[in-house]
């Protein structure tokens, strides 16, 4: 199975995957974090459209500094 290609602009520039997307595609799972729920949603939007994935519930660090979300690829 080949890795999906991203055609949209992301954090690392045109046509490049953010680090968490590279980890997701390589390992099949990753945990992303962001300071707000809206920022977390923007990061999820960086996942390639042709990549089937599932997510759990949004968590929050015990010190309240960030929201977290586990993302898994569906095979």
C-alpha positions in Angstrom: 0.0 0.0 0.0 1.5 3.3 -1.0 1.4 6.4 1.2 -1.2 9.1 0.2 0.1 12.3 -1.1 -0.9 15.7 0.3 -1.6 18.4 -2.2 -2.7 21.1 0.2 -0.6 23.7 2.0 0.4 22.6 5.5 2.6 23.7 8.4 5.8 22.8 6.6 5.0 24.3 3.2 3.4 23.5 0.0 2.9 19.7 -0.6 4.7 18.7 2.6 3.2 16.8 5.5 3.4 18.1 9.0 5.5 15.9 11.3 2.4 14.3 13.0 1.1 13.2 9.5 4.4 11.6 8.6 4.3 9.7 11.9 0.7 8.7 11.3 1.4 7.4 7.9 4.6 5.6 9.0 3.3 4.0 12.3 -0.4 3.9 11.8 -1.1 5.9 14.9 -0.2 9.2 16.5 -1.3 11.6 19.3 -1.7 15.2 18.3 -2.0 18.1 20.6 -2.9 21.8 20.4 -3.7 24.6 22.8 -7.3 24.9 21.7 -10.0 22.6 20.3 -10.1 24.8 17.2 -6.3 24.4 16.6 -6.7 20.7 17.1 -9.4 20.6 14.4 -7.1 22.5 12.0 -4.4 19.9 12.6 -6.9 17.1 11.8 -7.7 18.9 8.5 -4.1 18.4 7.5 -4.6 14.6 7.3 -4.8 13.6 3.6 -8.4 13.2 2.4 -7.7 9.8 0.9 -6.5 8.5 4.3 -9.1 6.6 6.3 -8.7 7.2 10.0 -10.5 7.0 13.3 -10.1 9.2 16.4 -11.0 8.9 20.0 -12.4 11.5 22.3 -10.6 14.8 22.8 -8.5 14.7 26.0 -6.9 17.5 28.0 -3.5 17.5 29.8 -3.8 17.5 33.6 -2.2 20.9 33.8 -4.7 22.3 31.2 -2.0 23.4 28.8 -3.2 21.4 25.7 -5.9 19.3 24.2 -4.9 15.8 22.8 -6.4 13.5 20.3 -5.3 10.0 19.3 -5.6 9.2 15.5 -5.4 5.7 14.1 -5.3 4.6 10.4 -8.1 2.2 9.4 -6.7 -0.6 7.2 
